[in-house]
Structures are given as structure tokens and as C-alpha cells.
Amino acid sequence: MKIPASYPMALLAALVALTPVYVLIVLASDASSVFDTHNLQILGNTLSLMGLTVLGSILIGVPLAFISAYVHLPFKKLWLVVFAAPLAIPSYIGAFTLYAAFGPGGEINTLTGIETPSMYGLTGAAIVMTLYTFPFVMMTTRSSLLSLDASMVNAARTLGMSMTQSIFKVILPRVVNGIAAGSLLVALYTLSDFGTPAMMRLDTFTRVIYVEYNAFALGRAAMLSLQLMVIVGFLLLVESQIKTAPERNGRPLILFPSKLQLSAMFVTFAPVLLLAIGLPLAIFSLWLARDGFSSFDFNIAWNSTYASGIAAIVAVIVAIPVAHAALSGKAGRIMERVTYFGFGIPGIVMGTALVYGGLQLPFL
């Protein structure tokens, strides 16, 4: 049997993603305890934040996927860009602006005199994470929706189903894979994010791992990281078991809502877009108007652009053979699943593992 040409590169990517496992096991051998009562609190906070974020992202992302895929909108491509725009804003930036805007003494209170609730803790973190991760669900669900044949919905309508019944009984069961894929990305992003829990003063695995690493408690940090990786592995297992029958591509459905229905859609989702995009722009514009551009450093902006550009190019180069391998056989699908570990592991853990591994190899 001929081995697909993409397998060697996919295997290398999978091995790199698994590098932290070996390093963490070595470092965790110095930990004094495997699990204690504080771990239980951290686990509860982490799972609660992940669950609330996934739920919120589904509740926002799936309807927006329907709107962007099926509804005839003016400037439709522009709206798709707007719906996906929160992905371009780091979640900790959103957390910073929401924290600064809301609560007693916040910018809203200062400018209007209206006292708003404070944004912190589990509630604040869940709101922020949802605002900046729902596009994951929207994009994967939209892709699934566009692959469905409109004739199925038309047949259901002919048999007496309303549009709402057709959506819940015909369309949604066929896009479960897309929703699950987006939810997996949301869950992994939430598990790996450090800035938002830190800003919202919520102890999750990632925040505590950062604290332990900074305190040079490498054994404790490694043990927490291994526990986090167990959660990541469980999520990958659950997502792999969610399967629906493959669909035959066809002509996508197109809906022509009335002006009243369009207005209702915009009113429903305007607060989400205002909080995710409008509020950060407004807060930063206010601060720039108040303090000027004296602190702006072009080198920092260039470094961010340069690093992100290089990372994007490398990610595409690595992702293409991994994606091809996933379509070429069972072994390729396993390697593709393994690479997801890198998305769910905090950057400091992956960086420490790669540095440690490099120190053990004399030729590097």
C-alpha cells in the first residue's frame, strides 16, 4: 500500500504537538501532589468558563451562520466580514476594554453618570470569551449550510412544514458536524487563553499555570498542564464521535425576508457587534483623543505584524499536508486530531517544552 505523500509532514506536525507531553511528564515528576482541593476549584472554574463560552458561541454563531449563508442581505460580503471581525481582536483586548468601560468609575459611568455592573469573574470572562469566539462556530456552521441542497427544505415545506420546523428538523441535524467543529475550536481557545481570565480575576488552569511558571514552580505548573491536556484529549475524543451522514452538494437556500424581519435581525445582533467591535474602538479612540499618540511605538506594531505574518505563512504550509493526510486515511485522521493539542495548550507550556527539548538535543 502506497503511503500518501502528505503523511511525513503530518507526522512531523503531530510529533511537535506532542512534544510538551514528554517534557511535562519529566517536569511533573517533581510535583509534591497530583490533585488537591485548589485543583478542584481551578477545574470547576475552567470547565464552567469553557461550557458557558461554548453555549454562548453556539447561541450567537449558529443564527449568524444562517443569516450570512441563506438570507439575502444588502452588502452581504461586507456583513460576513463584520460578523467574522471579532476574530481579529485578541480576547484580552476585549476584556481590557469591557473592564475599563463598565462598573463604578468606568468610562461609561464617567461620561454619562450611569452606573453599570462591573465586568469580572466567571460572568465577565464568559461574556468576553463568547464575544470573541462565536465566529469559530459561525464560520464552520456556515460552511456546512452552504453545502446543503435547498431541495430538501423545499420538499419539507411542500409536505406542510413551516420554515422554523424545517430549520430544526431538516437543516440543523445535517450541520451538527459543523457546529461541533466550531465548538471544539471555541473550547480549545478558551482552555488556552490566559489574558481574559487574568484580566477578569478568574483562576483557570491557564492563569494558574502562568503564575506557577513565573514563580519557577515548574513541577506544579507541569502537573496542572498535564491535567489541562487530559481535558483537551477528552474534547477531541468527544468531537470525533459526533458524525452525520455526508451530504450531496446542491443549490444553496436563499431567503428573502421582509424589511421588518431584516430590522429584527439587526436589532437582535447589533448589541453583540457593538460590544465586540464598537466598544473597543470607542474606548481606544477616547483614550487617544485624551492622551494623544505620544506613546505609540511603530516598532511594536511592525514586530506584531511581522511575527503574525510569518506565523500565518508557516501555519498554512503545515496545515495543508495535515488536511490532506486527514482525508487520505485513518492514520492521517489520527495525526490531524493530535495537532489540535497545540491549539489547546497555553503558549508558555509549548514554548517551555520546545526550549527544553532543544536543550536535550546537542545538534540544535
DAPEGI-V669162 format. One line per field, one symbol per residue. psi: psi as a letter, one per 20 degrees, with the letter a starting at -180 (. if undefined). burial: # if it has 9 or more other ideal C-beta (glycine too) atoms within 8 Angstrom, else .. A space follows every 50 residues. Layout:
psi = ???
burial = ???
This chain:
psi = pppqhigghhgggghghighggghgghiiiqhqgpahhhggggggghggg ghggghhghggghhggghghpoqplghghggghihhhipphhgggghhhh hrrpirhghghiipprqqnraggggggghghjihhgggghgggggiiqph hgghghhhjjqrhghhghhggghijhggggghhggggggghipggghghj lporggghggggghjkmhggghghhhhhhgggggghgghhioqrqqqpqa pqqppnqrhgggghgghgighghghhggggggghhghghgiajhipohhg ggggggghgghgggggghhghggghhiirghhhghgghiihhhipqhhgg ggghgghhhiohi.
burial = ...#.##.###.##.#############..#.......#####.###### .###.###.############.#..#..##.#####..#.#########. ###..####......#.###.#.######################..### .##..##...#...###.####.########################### .#.#######.##....############.###.##..#..#.#..#... .#....#....#..#...#..#########..##.#.#............ #................#.#######.#...###############.### .###.##.......
